[in-house]
């Protein structure tokens, strides 16, 4: 039995690879999704103890972590879990970082807030996800801010819990360049915020749209993962280690 942490394009890819090899797997996500794979499906946040227990009870032979690059707690919990099995990171593709005066890379939200203050920005279009609303509360309580979030009840609940104004929620997901340009022109923010989400997160499309509309864009660098992971990004590499 293989335990796959998914909820991403990479997760779906891993599931298909395992199915093609007739390998038994369990696919897990933090929130419930419409999983169409052939493997067993479970959902819910898993701490390190939960991972340990599940792996022992189900005789898991290896873990494939294909979760989102910014699922930092999960990445750590998998490594901390005391189980002697391979822990594989199926990584998405990332392009070379853009060098342009309008593009700023930062490591965390402390640096984001610092850049917002330093540049005296008064409006922000955040494409960084609903979970980041709370981390930018000091800015949006005093300045015009829009958050693009997924059009689902779970996301709205997070926003409402933080008392973020409903009228400033923008529903949608990463788009191609033309659609992003249209969005940036419509809201005309002083600055755009996003994460280094890689090719599948359509980061380059966001950067291109920002440069086309001459909008500064702040990008939060993807977190570094533990070297205890076995890193792979192709089907061949994955099959070699499982």
N, C-alpha and C positions, 0 to 999 in steps of 0.2 A: 504494500500500500504506500502510495506517495501522497504527501500533503502539499497542496498547491495553494499559496496565498495569491489571490487574483483581484478581480474587479477592474482590470485594465485590458488594453488590447494585447499586451504581452501575456496576461493570464489566459486569455482565450486561445492564444497561439499555443501555449504550453499544453492546455487541455487537448487540443487537436493532435498535437504531437504524440501525447501519451495514448490517446485513443487509437491512432494509426498503428501503434505498437502493441495494442491490446493490454496495456498496463493499467492496473487498478489505481484509482486516485480519488481523493476527496478534495473538492474545490471549496475554498472558504473566502468570504468577504466580510468586512466590518458591518455593512448595512445590507439588507435584503435586496437582491436583484432578481431579474428574470433569467436564471441560468438555463441555457439550452444544451449544455454538454451532457455526455453520457455518464459521467462520474457522479459519485455521491456529492450532494451539496449541503453545506451548513453556512450559517452566518452568525455574526456577533463578534465583538471585540475579544481578543484573546491575549491574556497576560502570559508571562513566561511559564507560570505554574499550569495554566490551562493547556498550553502547548505541550508541556511535559506529559501531562495526564492523558491528553488525546493520543499522542504518539505511542505511549506505552500500552494503552488499552486497545489501540487499533493496529498495533505492530507495524507502525510506519517505518519504512526503510530509508527514506530521505525526504527532505523538505525543499520545495522549489518556491522561492520568494519572488513572485512577479508582481508585487503590489506597487503602488504609486511611489515614485522617488521620494516624495515628501511625507510618506507614512513612517515618520521617524521612530515613534514609539514601537511600532510593530517590528521594524528592522532590528531594534535593540532587543526586544523581547525574544525574538527568534534566536539570537546569538546567546543571550543569557540563559535560555532554557537548557537545563542539564540533561541532555540526551546525546548519546554518542552515535550520531548518524550524520551523513553529509548534509550541509546546509548550503544550498545553491542559490545564487542570485542571478535570475534571468533578466539581464539589463536591457533597457531600450536604447536606441541610438541617440546620440547627442552631437550636434554640430559644433564646429569651432566657434568660440565666443566672438561676437561682433565688436569691432573697434570703431566707435563713432562718438563724437562729443555729446550726442543726444542719448546715448546708451550708457547706463550706469549699473554695474553689478555690485550687489551687497551680499553679506553672509547671513543676515538675520533681520528681524523686525525692529530691533533697537537701532540698527543702521538705517532702516527705511525711515523711521520717524525722525532721525537726525537729518537725513537728506531733505525731507519734506520741510523741516523748519529752516534749514540752512538756505534753501532756495525760495523760501517764503511763498510756497505754493498755496493757493486758496481753493483749488478744486482738484479732485482725483477720481479717475475711473480705475477701479481695482478689478483685475481679472485673476486674482490670487485665490479665489475660492471662499465659500461661506465660512469655513473654519477660521479665516483670518480676520473676520469682522471685529472680534473682541480685541485682537492685537493692535488694531488701528483706532481704537475707541477715542483716544486723546485727540486724534486728528479730526475724525468725522463728527464729533460733537461740536466742533467749532468751525468746520469748513465743509463746503459742499462736496459730498462723496457719493459715488454710485458703485454698487457692487454687482458684478455679473455672477449669478448663481444658477444652479440647475432648477428647472421648474418642477419641483417635487416637494411634498409636504415636509420631509425630513430637513431639507435645506431651509425652508421658510421658518420652521420651528427654531432652528439655530439663530436665524436673523432676528426673530421676534423676541427670543430669550435675551438677546443682547440689547433690546429696545432700539434696534436700527429702524429708521423710518421706511415703511413699506413702499412708499412712492419712489424711493431711491433704489429699489431693487430692479435690476435688469436681468431678465430671464434669457438663458441661452447657453451656448458652449462654444469652444474655439471654432472659428470659421476660416474660410479662405481669405486671401488678402483683400479682395474687393468688398466683402461683407464687413471686414474689420475696419477698413477705411471709412465706410459708410457710418459705422457705429461711432468711430472717433470724431467724425465731423458733426454728427448729430448732437453729441454731448459736449464736445469741445472742452475737455478738461485741461487744466494746466499741465498735468502729468498723468502718465499711465503706469500702473504697477502690475507685474505678473511674476510668475515663477519660472525657473529654468526647467521646464517640463519636457524638453526634448522634442524629437521629431513628431511623435504621436500626439504631443500636446500642442502642436502647431505653433511652437515658439517663434520660428522664423517668420511665419505669416504675420504675427503680432508686431515683430520688430520692423518688418518691411512696411506695414501699415503705419506705424508710428513715424518712421523716417519720411514716408511719403507725405504725411500730414504735418510734418515738422513738429511732432510732439515728443517731449522728453519721455523716456521709458526707463523705469527702475526694475531690475530683474534680480530676484533672490536666487542666489546660486544653489544648486542641488546639494543636499547634505552628503558628506562623505560617509561611506559605509564601512563597517568593520572589515578588516583584512581576513577575518576568520571565514568569511564567505568564499565559496568557489564561484568565481564570476564567469558567466557564459552569456553569449547573445545570439547564438545560432542553434538550429536544430541539431546539427552534427555534434557541437560541443556539449549540448545538453545530454544527448543519448550516450555520450562517452562516459559521463560521470554518474549517471543514474544506474 
